[in-house]
Structures are given as structure tokens and as C-alpha cells.
Amino acid sequence: RIAFPDQDHEIISLRHSDDAVIVEFWLLGTHNGPLGSIPPTGNRHRTRMTAFFVFDDRNNLVCERVYFDTLSIFIALP
């Protein structure tokens, strides 16, 4: 969260299956800190993402997997 200290989320949709909760959301933030070797630009990004929260047969959360396109964040930063 150093690169995007004001990081926020907007839920697009929420779904469930027998063993998972699937969330589509927008990740938002302003590039006010270093992102690896990229210095802060002050630009905002809005990136669509999906997260899978997977549960075992006793309903314990065992895994969170987040999928997104890294390039879409980098395109928003210049």
C-alpha cells in the first residue's frame, strides 16, 4: 500500500459457489509512493479485478486468489 496509500475498492458483483466466494471489483488509488523503480506520478488508476475466497469443508478460509491485468495499472501511471 506504499505506492497507493489511498487504495480503495468498489464491488461490481459478488457470487458464491459450494466452496468459494467470488468478488469482482474495481481497485482504485493514487500513485503517491514508489512502485518498485517507478517514482510517484500522482496519477489515479481504476483497475478491474477478481478475487476468489476458497473455503474448506468446515467453512474455514484456506486461500485468497486475486487476478488482474498489471499492464492496465502501469498504463494509467504516466
PyMOL commands that set and color helices and strands:
alter all, ss='L'
color gray80, all
select helices_A, chain A and resi 70-76
alter helices_A, ss='H'
color red, helices_A
select strands_A, chain A and resi 8-16+20-30+44-55+61-68
alter strands_A, ss='S'
color yellow, strands_A
deselect
rebuild
show_as cartoon
